[in-house]
Amino acid sequence: MVLSSSVRTERATQILPALTAFLEAAYRTHFERFLRAAVPRATNVFARMFRVQRRTLELALERSGRRYREAYGDDRPQWLIDNFDWDAALDLADESAISDSLRAFRAEIALAMASGGMQTLQELGSPLGLVFDLANPRAVQFLEKHGGELITNINNTTRKACHSLIEEGMREGWSYDVLAKALTARYEDFAVGKPQLHIRSRAHLIAVTEMANGYHEGSYQQGIHLQELGLNLEKVWITSGDDRVSEGCQENESVGYIPFGSEFPSGHLHPPRFPGCRCFYGTQRLVGEEAPAAVPPALMDGPQLRAYLKDERAAFAGERARLGAEEKAAKTDYRRAIEQNLSKKIREKHYQTYLERMQATFDHKGTWKKTVHEALRVANPQAFALKGMKKLGVKGERAQAFVQGILGIDGFDKKTLYFRMDAGRASYDGHGTIKLESADAVSVWVHEIGHWIEEINPKYSKNVRSFWRARKGTEVLQKLSVLEPGWVYGADEMSFKDKWLISYMGKKYPLSTEITSMGLEMLYSDPWKLISRDPEYFDMIMQGLRFVPLP
């Protein structure tokens, strides 16, 4: 049965509230899931900052009190209260934690921005290959400016609270020791606090507010970028919907969807409206807007892959910065434990934490490398065989799988490359056999397979030699031992300087090159180094081995 347009319109109108509620629930779920993971980490950043400041202030007050007593005894206690330079001590406390706190906070806020930006892309059905870029000028400016401003504002608020306490102590006639103890206790309250509703401490309040702000700022910046690409967007303010929602937030929600670049009635571009605000917002394309066509990495050429992987790396940047800051902080804590001659148990605890942070950083680098390798895989991988007198082994299997995944040009299916294990420098004999030692790494296997690839496909080999000649230009060949001092090369091994990452890449052969072998080796071991530092080389390898014919 075919429904009339009026009936379809009526039914669509009936389900619209339910659909809107569903979308808002989806926005809420992702936002709350992010906060559950991010807020505890950010809370620890600010709690650690307050504790470092507390300890610095405590030591300064103890030292000053001790010196005064040594000079004057206890005869003039009120004079010390009235004449002590409290601001100088508070300055010491402020400065003691600025550098580490700012670095750790920027790592967390970057991760929040990336999460919010990526969620906006998912909401809008954006093309594969477009991700939130933390390297864009707007994001960089926000991270640089907002991080410093936040720490300054936190310290100013702390200073006001301490001044109020000092004035109370002077007014009530507290002793120096009582006031000093009250001041340091206030810093501990900032770090731990007293549970109330959804906020547990000042550190927690800052974390909740700033993680929400970073998330929504990332979402907003991504929306602005999409509008610059041609999409027309609108946004809606969404409250938590309970009896604790403020009137200002209710008013923002009541206006419904508004143009993306407009301010809500409160004057805000996005939540939070105030510290501890629990609101969030959603984004949608205007009716009739189409998402840009998706291009999967398997069908991208070299320049497209570089752009895609640059965006992927930007998405990794926040987590990478956070892990790096945590590793550095753990290392600092461990060194301090040794310098202060703390107990063996405490030193071992700090050492274990440091090892865990190092491992987390290492694992994250491995995850990034796997992401790149996955993006390099082609849609039509070629399945060649790799055989020898001995079992192939794990290293050979990994090398074979990696090269097959990248290899998309014809001529390799059902072909066989042989290998033999023998002592000496790894090599390819030019007749379908590679020689390796059992200790050779996977990257060495990949390198030697690259030589075989140039031999099997004459058209590709011709294009590679043309690339070598174009890079050489009028340069004079030199001995590799001169270009790469410290490495052992034969007297007849020649190359030219050019802009190779490693001079061995330009080594001269009668009928072959090191272009493919060295390119594949670097793509396996350190792909981003080749992608970022020699894009021309990367493009040649990708366009030659994937599916795009070279000119």
Secondary structure as GFF3:
##gff-version 3
##sequence-region A 1 551
A	DSSP	alpha_helix	5	72	.	.	.	ID=ss1
A	DSSP	alpha_helix	77	83	.	.	.	ID=ss2
A	DSSP	alpha_helix	86	96	.	.	.	ID=ss3
A	DSSP	alpha_helix	98	124	.	.	.	ID=ss4
A	DSSP	alpha_helix	137	172	.	.	.	ID=ss5
A	DSSP	alpha_helix	176	191	.	.	.	ID=ss6
A	DSSP	alpha_helix	202	228	.	.	.	ID=ss7
A	DSSP	beta_strand	233	238	.	.	.	ID=ss8
A	DSSP	alpha_helix	247	254	.	.	.	ID=ss9
A	DSSP	beta_strand	258	259	.	.	.	ID=ss10
A	DSSP	beta_strand	280	285	.	.	.	ID=ss11
A	DSSP	three_ten_helix	297	299	.	.	.	ID=ss12
A	DSSP	alpha_helix	302	339	.	.	.	ID=ss13
A	DSSP	alpha_helix	344	376	.	.	.	ID=ss14
A	DSSP	beta_strand	385	388	.	.	.	ID=ss15
A	DSSP	alpha_helix	393	406	.	.	.	ID=ss16
A	DSSP	beta_strand	416	421	.	.	.	ID=ss17
A	DSSP	beta_strand	427	428	.	.	.	ID=ss18
A	DSSP	beta_strand	433	436	.	.	.	ID=ss19
A	DSSP	alpha_helix	442	456	.	.	.	ID=ss20
A	DSSP	alpha_helix	458	472	.	.	.	ID=ss21
A	DSSP	beta_strand	478	479	.	.	.	ID=ss22
A	DSSP	alpha_helix	480	483	.	.	.	ID=ss23
A	DSSP	beta_strand	494	495	.	.	.	ID=ss24
A	DSSP	three_ten_helix	503	506	.	.	.	ID=ss25
A	DSSP	alpha_helix	515	525	.	.	.	ID=ss26
A	DSSP	alpha_helix	527	533	.	.	.	ID=ss27
A	DSSP	alpha_helix	535	545	.	.	.	ID=ss28
###
